[in-house]
């Protein structure tokens, strides 16, 4: 079977006084999500999974509507810093939180969750999705940059916290065989949602 691993579209910046930040998509992010759904028109998709966080659910929604599929929500797909009181889109991170920007550039793990436990839950989630869809099925999974990096790093046996840059709506593909092999055939192959932007890969400061 095939996994289509998709990072959510562009969200807004959000900081809350109590509880956890869970921002929705920015207006440009909604355009990206629709462009993604249109860009996947030639893919056969049998099921859709999503993180329970708003930005992932909203990115999955246009594709689910277009294919008349329900989205299965799984909390194991939430981001490593899901309990943080602030979410800052990467294109303004250097300006709003320089220290976090430097840590991220060095591939440092998020502060909010033990990375080993985080990786274990991500891998367990992905493997349970694979088990639920045997045979020649294709499943779209909407999640987050750290989530996708954790699973791709696991498959490729890369001992780094953040080995890949994955753009908003960036698509990676994994083939899972009946014999237990996991083969990565694309990483951040194409950010479909940037069909509505002037750059295919670089996050633009459209929504600050």
Buried (B, 14 or more C-beta within 10 A) or exposed (E): BBBBBBBBBBBBBBEEEEEBBBBBBBEBBBBBBBBBBBBBEEBEBBBBBBBBBBBBBBBBBBBBEBBEBEBBBBEBBBBBBBEBBBBBBBBBBBEBBEEBBEBBEEEEBBEBBEBEEBBBBBBEBBBEBBEEBEEEBBBBBBBBBBBBBBBBBBBBEEEEBBBBEBBBBBBBBBEBEEEEEBEBEEBBEBBBBBBBBEEEEEBEEBBE
